[in-house]
Amino acid sequence: DGHNSHCTFRFVEFAHKHHIIVLCLPSHATHKLQPCDVGVFGPLAASWKKGVTQASRDEIPIMKQNLLIYYHEAREVAFKSTTIISAFARTGIWPFN
């Protein structure tokens, strides 16, 4: 949303130190440029739903003790570098084309 509290010097310094590339989306345009919502978290939601549905069919309740196991499995399926790069490349803002 363009608020300066989202990109502090401390944040930029941390990103630089850990070799993290920070992409800033233009203000008032995130509804057009939502690479994470559509291209990354969409597949995560679909993978999570598939895993939970299968657990339900197998009569396995999702509880505190196993929730992170199912989430980790869904994340492994959805959060691949190729998926993330593809999501940003479709927007035209990926800086490494």
VENDA-V653282 format. One record per pair of residues at least 12 apart in sequence whose ideal C-beta (glycine too) atoms are under 10 Angstrom apart, sorted by the first residue. I is the first residue (numbers start at 1). GAP is how many residues later the second one is. If there is no record, write none. Layout:
# VENDA-V653282
i = <I;I>
gap = <GAP;GAP>
This chain:
# VENDA-V653282
i = <1;1;1;1;2;2;2;2;2;2;3;6;7;7;21;21;23;23;23;23;23;23;23;24;25;25;26;29;29;32;33;33;33;33;33;34;34;35;35;35;35;35;35;35;35;35;35;36;36;36;37;38;38;38;39;39;39;39;39;39;39;39;39;39;40;40;40;40;40;40;40;40;41;41;41;42;42;42;43;43;43;43;43;43;43;43;44;44;44;44;44;44;44;45;45;46;46;46;47;47;47;47;47;47;47;47;47;48;48;48;48;48;48;48;48;49;50;50;50;51;51;51;51;51;51;51;52;52;52;52;54;55;55;85>
gap = <24;26;27;29;22;23;24;25;26;28;24;18;15;17;74;75;12;13;65;68;70;71;72;69;66;68;67;62;64;59;55;57;58;59;60;53;57;49;50;51;52;53;54;55;56;58;59;48;51;52;50;49;52;53;39;44;45;46;47;48;49;50;51;52;38;39;40;43;44;46;47;48;37;38;46;36;41;45;31;34;35;36;37;40;41;44;27;30;31;33;34;35;39;29;33;28;31;32;23;24;26;27;28;29;30;31;32;14;22;23;25;26;27;29;30;25;23;24;27;18;19;20;21;22;23;26;15;18;19;22;16;14;15;12>
